[in-house]
Amino acid sequence: MNVELTRFRVKEGKSELVDEWLKFLNDNMKDVLITLEDEKMYVETIFREMLDGNEYLYWCSVQGENGQEVEESENWIDKKHLQYWDECIDSNFRPVDLTTEVVMIPAKIREVMKQ
């Protein structure tokens, strides 16, 4: 199981497009959740922060082993998600992976995740 938290910087001037992107995901949650199954993504959460004049999005995820990469998906939701990604995420900023120190998932939940 992979537990990750990664920070990505938003391109300058793209805050309104990020608003649209996050609304798109929330408005289409039923279809979004279907795509997570192939990725073996158990939990995926996006956080947003303004820090020192820069905007960041953080992806927090709990994912099983050997899931499909979102880039390999043919699902329309994933294709639209990646379009927003390309428009909004600053590829010149090296993403920051925070260090996982403690993972607290009860055994009965972990067993369900493995299925």
N, C-alpha and C positions, 0 to 999 in steps of 0.2 A: 504494500500500500504506500502511495506517495502522498505526503501532506506538504503543501507548499503555500507560501505567501510571497508574491513577487510584485514589485513596484515598477510601473511604466509611466513615463512622462507623456503628457498630452501636448501635441503641437500647439504653438502659440496661435490664438485666434480660433480655436476649434471647440471652445466650451459649449456653444449652442449646438454644434453637431454631436457632441458627447451627450448633451441632454436628449437629443433625438434618438441616439443609439440606445441609451439606457431605457428610454420609454419604449422603443421598439422591442427590446428584450422583455420588459415587463408586460407589454401588451400582447405578446405572443408566447407567454410562458408555457402554455400547454404544448406547443410545438417545440419550444426550446428544451423542455424536459425530455421529450422523446429522443432528441439528438444525443443527450448525455449518456444514454444507455450504451450506444456503440463505443463511446469513449471510456466506458467504465468509470464515469465521473459520478461519484456518490454525492458530493457537495461541491458547488461552485458559487462563490459569492464575490461580488465586485464592490469595492469600497472606493470612495473618492475623497481627495484631499487637496487643499491649496496650501502650499508651503513655500515661503520665501518668494512669493510672486509667481510660482510655477504650479501648474495643476498636475496631479498624479492620479492614476487609477491603480488600485491594488487588486490582484486576483488571489483569492484564498481558495484552495481546492483540496479535496480529499479524493484520490483517484486510485482505482485498482490497477494492477499490472497489465501491460500489453493491450491497452485500449487503443481505439482508432484515433489518429491525430485529426484535429478539426480541419486541417488543410486537406485531408483525404476525403472528407465528406462530400457527398453529392446533394445533401439536403439544402433546400432553399434558405432555411434559417441560417445555417452555417455560412453559406456563400454571402448572404447579406451582412452577417456579423463580421466576416473577414473584410468586406468592402469598408465598413465603418472603421475597422481596425487600421487598415491602410491609410485612411483619410485622417484619423485622429491620433494615432500613436507615433511618437517621435522616434524614428528608427536610428537617429544619431545619438540617442541617449541609451547607454547600456542598462538594461533592466537590472534591478537589484533584487536578488533572492535573499530573503531574510532567513536566518538559521532556525530550523525547527529544533526546539529544545525538549519539549514535553508534548506528547500526544495523549489526550485523555478521551478514549472511546471505550465504553464498557464492552466486555467480551461478547455479550449477546448481540450488540449492535455490529461489532466486527464480523461475527459469524454470518449475519444477514448480508453484510456488504460483500462477503466472499462468494455468495451464491450467484 
